[in-house]
Amino acid sequence: MDAVDRIAKTFGMNDEAWQRHANPWSVWTRFAAIPLMLLAIWSRTWIGWWSLVAIAAVIVWLFVNPRAFPPVREPQSWAARGIYGERAWLEDRDLVPPDHRQVLRLLVTLGALGFGLIVWGLVVLSVWPTVFGATLVVVAQLWRIDRLGWLWERHRAQRS
């Protein structure tokens, strides 16, 4: 079991949760949580320990989010196809051709680099690494969703 599997299990991702998470509202509000988390962490300079309340609120939202919206049974939107592709990839890693595995590894590396910049920026309270790191994380995640949406289309065509 790798990190992605552990994360899915931590969030209790069953069939219903995956279908609800495929709702575009779920996808886009998770992206909206990124700047909210950054602001919550940064707020320690303004409100001290009370920032933990804001951080906890964002964490709770991230756990509730995959179940907060109506399920998507047939993925039509770009975001829904990406989430269905993510689930298909988690269930069968061989669905991803080798060249796409390289792209996914690159995106994980890009996201990790962005995360490192975010941590550095939040520790030293510097705007540019925080914003640049968040940008890298978002770009990597959007590109990843796009590739996984392609995977879903390919997987669905093979099943037909």
N, C-alpha and C positions, 0 to 999 in steps of 0.2 A: 504494500500500500504506500503510495507516494503522498506528497503534501496536498495535492488537489483532492485526492480521495479522502484524506483526513479532514480537510476543510468541509467537504460536502457532508461527511458523517457528523461533524460537529454541529452543522446547521440543521441536521435532521432532514436531509433532502430525500423525501420519499416521492412517489409518483405525483401526488397532488401538489406537493411543494414545488417540484420542478415545473409543473404546468402553471402554477401561480407565478413563479419567478420568471417565466417566459413572457408574462404580461409586460408590454413596453413601459408601463408606469413603474413596475418593479425595477427594471433595468435602469431607467433614467433617474429615478429617485436614489438609487444606490450611487450613481455618479454624483448626484447632488450632495451626498453624504461626505464626499472627499473634502471639499472646501469647508464644510461644517466641522469636520473633525480637525482640520488644520486650525481653524479659528478657535475651536474649543481648547485645543492644546496651547495655542498662542495666548489665550486669555489668562493663563496663569500669571502673566505679568500684570494684569489689570485687577483680577479678582482673587488671586491666590488659590488656596485650596478649593474654593468654590468651583474652579474650573473642572474639578473631577465630576461634578454633577452634569455639566455639559458634555464631557467626554462619555460618561455613562449613558446619557440620553442617546448619543449617536450610536454607541455600541448596541444598546437595546434595539434601536431602529434597524440596525444591520441584521439582527437576529429575527426580528418580526417581519421585515420587508419581504422575504420570499413567500410569506403566507398572507400578506395584507391585501392582495389584489385578486380579482377574479381569474380563474384558470384559463389558459389558452389551450384549447384542444387541438386546433390545426394552426400551426404557425404560418402567418401570412406576412407579418412585419419583419423588417430587417433584424430588430432586436430579438423577436421570438425565434426566428430561424437560428440565430446565433446561440441562444440558450439551449434549444433543442439539439443543436450540433455539439455543444459542450457536453450535454448528457450522453449523446451517442458516443462521443470520444471517450468519456469516462468509462462507459460500459465495454467498449472494444477499441483499444488503442491502435489496433491494426487497421482501422478505418482511415487513418491519416497516412497518406503517401509519404515516403521519405523526404522529398523536397519540402513538403509542408511541415514536417517535424522540425526541419532546420529553421524554418520561419518561426514556428512556435517557440523553439529554444531561444532564438534571437529576441522575440518579444518578451519572454520571461527575463532574459538578461537586461533588456532595456527597462522593464518594469522594476527589476531589482536595483538597477542603477538609480532610477528615479526615486525609489523608496529610500535608498541611502542618502540621496541629496535632501529629501524631505526631513529625514531624521537629523542630519547635520544642520539644516536651516532652522529647525525647531529648537535644537539644543542651543545654538549660538544666537537665536533670534535674528536671523538674516533672511530678508525677503527673497533675494534672487535664488538661492538654492532651493528654498521652499517652493516657490512658484515654478521654477524650472523643473524640479523633481516631480511636482504634481502634474505638470504638463507631460512629462515623459510617461508617467504612470497612466494617465488618461489616454494618450496616443497609443501606447502599447495595448491597453485593454480594448480600445475601439477596434484596432487592427486585429486583435485576437478574436473578438466577437465576429468580425467580418469573415475571417478565415474559417471559423467554426460554423458560420451560416452557410458558407460554401460547402463545407463538409456535410451539413444536414441535407442540402439540395442533392448532393452526390449520393448520399446514403439513401435518401428517399427514392431517387431514380433507380438505384440498384434493387430496392425492395419491390418495385413495381413490375 
